[in-house]
Amino acid sequence: MSAHLRTRPLALLRSAALSRLPARLLAAIALARSRHDLRKLDDRLLRDIGLTRAEALSEAERAPWDAPAHWKG
């Protein structure tokens, strides 16, 4: 098998991964923004959504790429 045929699947894989990069980047930015907004909610609003201040702060501290698998559709 020629070297070209062996490396082509890798090139296609890289291309597919790069094509998903903008969507993943936008999702990470949106998640970071949501977590930032969560930090700013007052205790009454946190109670309305069923979270304690400690839970909200813990969630807000998570990294943008640290999302549950079911969010990563």
Buried (B, 14 or more C-beta within 10 A) or exposed (E): EEEEEEEEEEEEEEEEEEEEEEEEEEBBEEBBEEBEEBEEBEEEEBEEEEBEEEEBBEBBEEEBEEBEEEEEE
